[in-house]
Amino acid sequence: MRRSLALLVVLLAVPAAPAAPGPTLHFTLFAQTDLPLGQATWTGREWLWNAENDGKIEAADADGRNARPFAAFDQGGEEMRCSVPPNKLWPDGVYCHTPDNRVVRLNRDGSNLTQLATLPASGNSDGGLAFDDVGRFGYALLVSTGGSGSDGGQVFAVRKDGRVQPIGSYPGPGGAENLAVAPAKFGGAGGWCLLSIDQDSVSGRLLAIDRKGHLQTIAADLGNGLNPIVVVRPAPKPRPAGPAPGLYLADTASRQIWFAPADGLQAFVGSVVVGTELTGRLWAIQPRAGGGFDVLPATSDLPQRAWNLEGSAYVP
């Protein structure tokens, strides 16, 4: 009995393992644009910067210079996101989800705007979209309805022939600002669709939804509402020419893009980085051995000011 009691005392005295530290990110100004930015996207050839409200998209070189008109059209509302296919399973081009819930395609030079699909949604959305590059959704283009002012929304798979297939709904309060596809080895949510949920100026959540519409809450009570979400991918070998690897944050208010080198995220490859829209707080979220997820606050020297961060990018 005494030996068992002594062992128990020793076990109780062992301190719990400390939580792993989050990333340390050093930011510098990458580009000053002339657009109220809704998103910055590296296409593999050039940057695309799309504006909120006015339907303008500009292209720029890898270093953020030589900005030039790319396309202009009526986007039907405030926030629009765009993406390019990650493989040859889709016709090449630039695909955008407009606020009024159209999915449109442009040629790589910004010409020939065509409408691929219309989502069955009653209100405007914040334009979330991403290509499934893992395969859990049959390599579809995933799109979300709803946004910061909504009470939930839906997720759809859009096929290259224009078919729109419902995946499932997600609850409020708030709605999806952006979405991403989780890496294949992202714990119990590998390959799922990740939604950054913004409840205006109140709180943020990261939700995951699988191809059958099953929901999982990855993280909750994050700041005052999530917007940017990026997957930290490994560097390709050989690495093609392009922008410096790292995190690029697009800000509507200042019309600026801020950059943090990938060096600060090398220990977090395979994780997902999310951030608050208004305060610029950042977290790395990664699967935990044994199940669940660690939500690790980043240490950042991003200036403290009134931000309006929107769709952002990670260049591996």
N, C-alpha and C positions, 0 to 999 in steps of 0.2 A: 504493500500500500504506500509506504513512504517513497519507494523508488518511483512508482507511477505518479505520485504527487509532485516529486521533484522534476520529473520529465515534463509534466504539464506546465509547471512554473517556467521551465526553460523555454518551452514552445511559445508560451504567452509573451515571453520577454523578447522574442525575435521580432524586430520591426518589419512592417510590411514593405515590400519592394517599392521604391519610389517610382512615380510615373515617369515615363520617358520624356525627355525635353522635346519641345516643339522646334520647328526650324527657326533659324535666325536669318532674316531677309534684309538686305541693304538695297534701298531703292534710289534710282536717279531718274530724272526726267528724260524720256526717250523721244517724244515728239509733241510739238504744239500744233494742233490741227485747227482748221477753221469751221469744224462741224460740232454741233452738240451731240457727242458720241453716244451711240447706242450699242456699239460693238466694235472690236478690233479682231480681225481674222487673218491669219497667215495662210495663204492658199497653197504654198509650196512654190509659188512663182512671184507673188507680190502680196503686200498688205492690202486688205480691203477695210475701209472705215465707213460704217454706215451711220447715218444721222437719225436722231429721234424726230418724229413728226413730219419732216419735209421730204422724205423719199429720196434723198441724195446719197449716193455711194461714191467714195473716192478711192483710187488706188495709189499706192506709194511703193517705193523701192524697199529693199530689205532693211536699209538703215533708217527708214522713216522719212526719207527725203523725196523730192520730186513728186509731190502730190498732184494728182490730175483727176479730172472727172472720169468716172467709170460708168455710172448709170443714174438715171433720174426717172421716177414714176410715182404715181399716187399710191402711197402705202396704206392709206385708210386708217390712220391712227398713230399712236405714239411710238411704241417699241417694236423693232423688227430685228430678227437674227438671221444670219446667213451661214452656210457651210458648203464645203466641197466634198465630193465622194472620196473616201480613203482608199478605194480600190477600183478595179475595172468592172465591177458588177453593175454599176450605174453609168448612164451616159455622162460624159464629162460636162462640167458646167458649174455654175454657182446657184445654189438652191436657197431660197429665202422663205420664211414664214412671216407674213405680214400681220399687222395688228388686227385686221378684219378677217383673219383666218383663211387667207388664201395661201397655198404653197405654189411658188412660182420658180421658174428656172430661167437663167440667163446664160448666154455663151460666155466663154472665158474673157472675151473682150468687152463684156457688158451689153452686147447687142441681143436682139431677138428675145425679148421678154415673152414667155409663154406661161400659161396657167396650167399647172399639173393637177391640182386638186383643191377642193373647198372643204373645210372641216365643219361638221355639224355643231356649231356653237352659237349661242344667242348673243353673247357679249364679246367685246374686244379682248384680245390676249396679249401677253408680253412676248410672244414670238419664240418660245423655247423650241429648239430643234437640234438633232444630232443624228449622224449616221451610225447605225449599229455596226461596229467594226469587230465585234466578238463573235456574233452569230446566233445569240440566244433568241433574237427576233427575226431570224432569217435575213439578216443584213438589210433590214428595212430602214427607211428614214423615219425617225421617231419625232413626234411633235406633241406639244402640250398646249392645252387651252387654260384660260385663267391667268391671273396675274396678281400683283400686289393688292389691288382693290377688290379681288373676288373672294368668294367663299368656297374654295376648292376649284376643281376642274377635271379634265379628262386627258388621257394619253392615247394617242393613235399611232398606228403603223401605216405609213404611206408607201405604196409600192410604185415601181417605176412606170407602170401602166396607168397610174392615177387612182388605183383602188385605195380606199380609206377603210382601215380595219380597226375597230375599237379594241383597246387593250384593257382599260379599266379606268376607274375614277379615283381621285384622291380627295381627302377632306380638307376643309378650311380649319381655322381661319387663315385668310391669306391665300396666295396662289403661287404658281411656278413662274419665277422670273427667267430661269435658264435650266437647261438639262444637259446631262452628259451620260455616256455609257461607261459603267464601271469596268475596270480591268477584269480579265478572266479570273484572276486569283485574288479578288477583293472579298475574301471571306465568304460568308453565306449569301452575299449579294453579288457574286462574281458575274459579270455580264449583264446585270440588271440595269434598268434605266433609273438614273439618279435625278431627283428634282430638288432644286434649291428654292425653298419656300420663303416668301417675304410676306409677313404681316406688317403692313405699313407702320414703321416707327415703333413697333412693339416687340416682335420676336421673330426668330428664324428657325427653320427646321431643315434637315436633310432627309428626304424620303427616298425609298427604293421601291420599284414596282417591277414584277417579273412579267413574262409573256402571257401568263394566265390572269393577270390583274391582281395578284397577291401583293399586299403592301407591307413594308417593313420600315420602321422609324430607325434611321441610322444615328441621328443626333437631334437633340431638341434644345430649346432655350438658348439659341445662339444669337447673341447681340440683339439688335433691333430690326432684324430682317435680312435674310441672305439674298444675294444677287449673283456675284461672280462664282463660277464653279469650273475648275479645270482638273484634268487628270495629269499627274506627273509621270510622264512616260520615259523609258530609258532612251539614251541617245542611240540613234541608228548608226550602224557600221557598214560602210563608211558614211560619215555624216555629210549630207549634201550642202552646197553653199546656201546661205540664207542668213536670217537674223541671228544675233547672239542667242544661245540657248538660255531660257529662263522664263519668268512670269511677266506678262504684260497686262497691266490693268488700265482699262479705258474709263475715263471720267467725263460725264456729260457736262457738269458745271463749269469746269476749267477748259474743256475741250482738249485735254492733255492725255497722253499715254505714259504711264510710269513703269519702269523696268527693274526687276530684281534678278540677278544672275542665277543660273541653275546650280551653282556651287552650293548655295544655301539649302538646296532641296535634294542633294545627292543621296542622303540617308532616307529619303521619303519617296523614292521611286516606287510606283505601284500604289501610292496613296492618292487621295483627292484633296485639293485645296479649295476651301470656300471662304467667302468674305462678306462682310456686311456692306450694304449699299451706302449708308450715310456716315459711318464712322471709320471705315477702312480697317476694322479688325479682321484678322485672318487666322484660320485654323488648318492644320493638316489632319486628315482623318484616315486612319489605316486599320486594317483588320487586326484583331488581337488573337494571339495564340489561345486556343481553347474556346473561341467564340466571342462574339461581340466586337466592338470597335473602340479604339482609343481616339479621343478628340483632343488634339494637342495644340494649345495656343501658340501662335508664332510670335517671336520677338521681331519687331519691325521698326525701322526708322522712317516709315512713310509719314510725311508731315501731318500734324494734327490740324485738321481744318474741316469745313463742311464739304464732304464728298458726295458724289452721286455716281458710284461705281456701277458699271453695267457689264455687258458681255465682254469677257476677257479671254486671254489666250495663254497657253503654255507651249513653248517651242522647245522640243527635246534636243 
